[in-house]
Amino acid sequence: MTTGRAGTARAFLAEPRVATLTTLRRDGSPHVVAVRFTWDEAAGLARVLTVGTSRKARNLAAGGGRAALCQVDGFRWVTLEGAATVSGDPRRVAEAARRYAKRYASPPPDPPGRVVIEIAVDHIMQLNV
């Protein structure tokens, strides 16, 4: 396992896969869900679209503060960790949707109350990538 910036993980993170997103509930227990995400290496920012009423968004809005995304393929994996915020700003949501459509070759769902979780990645772990 190595830690640091994206480096050799770049190609792996470019693959349009699903990842797990981990946030913390108020009692400190982990909440882990499968999500689609985008990775902006230049900005060091991972983005996840969701609705503001989702458990993951509520965990972060309640002061959860940090999140981890882990993309896995067999014995290869990369985890992106960092401070996370929830934003309903239309420009930020639109940018996340644009990146999502490019990554997954289809537009994301557009439910009422859509927000973006932005993770300012400060730690990257990887194995076999």
Rosetta blueprint (number, residue, H / E / L):
1 M L
2 T E
3 T E
4 G E
5 R L
6 A L
7 G H
8 T H
9 A H
10 R H
11 A H
12 F H
13 L H
14 A H
15 E L
16 P L
17 R L
18 V L
19 A E
20 T E
21 L E
22 T E
23 T E
24 L E
25 R L
26 R L
27 D L
28 G L
29 S L
30 P E
31 H E
32 V E
33 V E
34 A E
35 V E
36 R L
37 F L
38 T E
39 W E
40 D E
41 E L
42 A L
43 A L
44 G L
45 L E
46 A E
47 R E
48 V E
49 L E
50 T E
51 V E
52 G L
53 T L
54 S L
55 R H
56 K H
57 A H
58 R H
59 N H
60 L H
61 A H
62 A H
63 G H
64 G H
65 G L
66 R E
67 A E
68 A E
69 L E
70 C E
71 Q E
72 V E
73 D E
74 G L
75 F L
76 R E
77 W E
78 V E
79 T E
80 L E
81 E E
82 G E
83 A E
84 A E
85 T E
86 V E
87 S E
88 G L
89 D L
90 P H
91 R H
92 R H
93 V H
94 A H
95 E H
96 A H
97 A H
98 R H
99 R H
100 Y H
101 A H
102 K H
103 R H
104 Y H
105 A L
106 S L
107 P L
108 P L
109 P L
110 D L
111 P L
112 P L
113 G L
114 R E
115 V E
116 V E
117 I E
118 E E
119 I E
120 A E
121 V E
122 D E
123 H E
124 I E
125 M E
126 Q E
127 L E
128 N L
129 V L
